[in-house]
Amino acid sequence: MRTPVFHVEVRESSTLRNLLEELLQKEENVSAIWSSPGSIDSEALVLLNEVDVGLTGGLETELNDGDEIIVLPLVHGG
C-alpha cells in the first residue's frame, strides 16, 4: 500500500491548525476519516519535522516553508 502524500500551500504565519483545516477542505480521503484538526490531533500522532507536535505547541505550532508534517493514525488493541 502506498502512503498518500499531500502538498499544501499555506500563508505566512500559518499554524498547524490552518494547514489541517486546508487539508480537510481539499482532500475527501482525509475528511472521510477525520472531521476537524482537533480530531486528527487526538486520534493520530502528528509529527512536524520528525518531532511530536505535542512538544512544539500542538495545533498552534507555527509553520515554516519546507516543513514536513507526518500524520500517523493511532491503532489501539484490546
C-alpha positions as CSV (number, residue, x, y, z in Angstrom):
1,M,0.0,0.0,0.0
2,R,1.4,3.4,-1.0
3,T,1.4,6.1,1.6
4,P,-0.5,9.2,0.4
5,V,1.4,12.4,0.2
6,F,-0.3,15.8,0.0
7,H,1.3,19.1,-0.7
8,V,-0.5,22.1,0.8
9,E,0.5,25.7,0.5
10,V,-0.3,27.9,3.5
11,R,0.0,31.6,4.1
12,E,2.9,33.1,6.0
13,S,2.5,32.8,9.8
14,S,0.1,29.8,9.4
15,T,-0.3,27.3,12.1
16,L,-0.6,23.5,12.0
17,R,-4.3,24.0,12.6
18,N,-4.6,26.2,9.5
19,L,-2.8,23.5,7.4
20,L,-5.0,20.7,8.7
21,E,-8.2,22.8,8.0
22,E,-7.0,23.4,4.4
23,L,-6.2,19.7,4.0
24,L,-9.7,18.7,5.3
25,Q,-11.4,21.1,2.9
26,K,-9.4,19.9,-0.2
27,E,-8.9,16.2,0.3
28,E,-12.0,14.0,0.6
29,N,-9.9,11.0,1.6
30,V,-8.8,12.9,4.7
31,S,-12.2,14.4,5.6
32,A,-13.8,10.9,5.3
33,I,-11.6,9.8,8.3
34,W,-11.4,13.0,10.4
35,S,-13.9,15.9,10.9
36,S,-11.6,18.5,12.4
37,P,-8.0,19.4,13.2
38,G,-8.8,18.5,16.8
39,S,-9.9,15.0,15.8
40,I,-6.7,14.5,13.9
41,D,-4.6,15.7,16.8
42,S,-6.4,13.3,19.3
43,E,-6.6,10.3,17.0
44,A,-3.2,10.4,15.4
45,L,0.5,11.0,16.1
46,V,1.3,14.3,14.3
47,L,4.9,15.0,13.7
48,L,6.5,18.2,12.5
49,N,9.9,17.7,11.0
50,E,10.0,14.3,12.9
51,V,9.1,15.9,16.3
52,D,5.7,15.2,18.1
53,V,3.7,18.4,17.8
54,G,2.7,17.9,21.5
55,L,6.2,19.2,22.2
56,T,6.1,22.1,19.9
57,G,2.8,23.8,20.7
58,G,0.2,21.4,19.3
59,L,-2.2,22.7,16.7
60,E,-1.0,26.3,17.3
61,T,2.6,25.4,16.2
62,E,3.7,27.9,13.6
63,L,4.9,26.5,10.3
64,N,7.8,27.5,8.1
65,D,8.5,27.0,4.4
66,G,9.6,23.4,3.8
67,D,8.2,21.9,7.0
68,E,7.2,18.3,6.7
69,I,4.1,17.1,8.5
70,I,3.5,13.3,9.1
71,V,0.2,12.1,10.4
72,L,0.2,8.5,11.8
73,P,-3.2,7.1,12.8
74,L,-3.2,5.5,16.2
75,V,-4.2,1.9,16.4
76,H,-5.5,0.5,19.7
77,G,-5.8,-3.1,20.6
78,G,-7.8,-4.7,23.4
